């Protein structure tokens, strides 16, 4: 785990620490329930999937933020999600349910297999006050349709 | 719901388990489902849901408007026939019959055609091509297996009935006491609920599957791996030895690999090594390996593409004959590299499940899709055709996670007058494309 930037203007510093984590995305039962039930554009889906599970010590070091900004390894894409501490995660690793929020920051490189790095993608994480977008708003914001 | 007959033995069209014991009671505007898991029940409720897409939609001046069926079919055909290099994406929650039409349509158009199987277990299929696979049907594992190894998989959340129907809890012919006759190992960087319910949890570091598999093979060969493997994998050699002892001493072991192997660094080389480990374990006991196929008929595309055109996924017909080169003709790579100029998507939500670079490009090209409910992909499409729900509203064939074909029959019919199934819709599009390409 590598601390890559701190903001000296921020009191305490840790609140704005941005660090590199390994992102593991995968199924959760309620993500599956909502996706299969055609509820991807609902607030329930946002609450279930726009989340980032972190190790409690990492979470504490980051200042116990309500939300974090997850940025892809290449720095091109970011997404704000709710942060939760859980003992299920080891230090330096985070988990996000497989959904539009995690896939915004997944490394698109497939290493000549056709399958992106859904697990083990490096991401940058920092506390944020940005709003968590629902799937509908995220599509409009990130993928504007051609004129 | 009085006087409503219960229909039994319905196949669930949600995940690769293809559970065949679902019971439904379909009333006026409501459905009662028995035996299905949370995901399955949610999908069955779609048949009466208020958000079901029930009429075609066409994007005009930046907004959707309702369209006549023929107009939507024509527009879809125009998108495909007018493209120089279209991508056809066959989703997994539909029949092999619909996928087959898609493959033939791709051949006719000289298009690229791919499916969920690529981003799911595509690397696992490549591993099979490299190493071969010692496999078994789910029934064999249920009757015989006394050791289940979930490697990079979390079935309690991704395939909720796998443990209870096929692998851990059921009483098999040689495993009469069910769970008490079986041991469970879980290999996962996360303490998932499957890991919590396992007898041994090997908590490896992410992206270290290849190194752990290599170390297990080294131990199996009677050597001790270099101590640095403990730091690389986060697993002590003593833990590896304990795991290998359990594997060698079982009567019938079954490894169920998940995307932890296929989606992390190493990809098809992880899978190749896992298949080689299983081959060598057969010098000591009976051991098999199979993929936990998360989506319903994701195995089906691999099967029919292989027997129709020789390759399991990521086929390119640009030269009039099928070519296969993962990383070049596969959907994620084609979209990321902006190598296609139109897309047709059947029963899949690429915008949600592909990396952002792919979705950004999808927003720039003409897209037509077939789906049953609004989702990010329908939001970006130019044409949205209503989908028919396989196994509920039409018959057809799925391949289960163990590559066993399952014929499914519906308990009701298509709610639409204009199409009887997704296969029917695909055939209508194909006919129109042929007219346009005359």
Interface residues (C-beta under 8 A of the other chain):
Chain A: X22 X24 X26 X27 X28 X29 X30 X32 X33 X34 X35 X36 X37 X38 X39 X40 X41 X72 X76 X77 X87 X88 X89 X90 X93 X95 X98 X99 X100 X103 X104 X105 X106 X107 X108 X110 X111 X112 X113 X114 X115 X116 X117 X118 X119 X120 X135 X136 X138 X139 X140 X142 X143 X144 X145 X146 X147
Chain B: X14 X15 X37 X38 X39 X40 X41 X42 X43 X45 X46 X49 X51 X52 X59 X62 X114 X118 X119 X120 X122 X123 X126 X152 X154 X156 X157 X158 X160 X189 X190 X191 X192 X203 X205 X206 X207 X234 X259 X260 X262 X263 X264 X265 X267 X268 X294 X313 X314 X326 X327 X328 X330 X331 X332 X333 X336 X349 X351 X352 X353 X354 X355 X356 X357 X358 X359 X360 X362 X363 X364 X365 X372 X373 X374 X375 X376 X379 X380
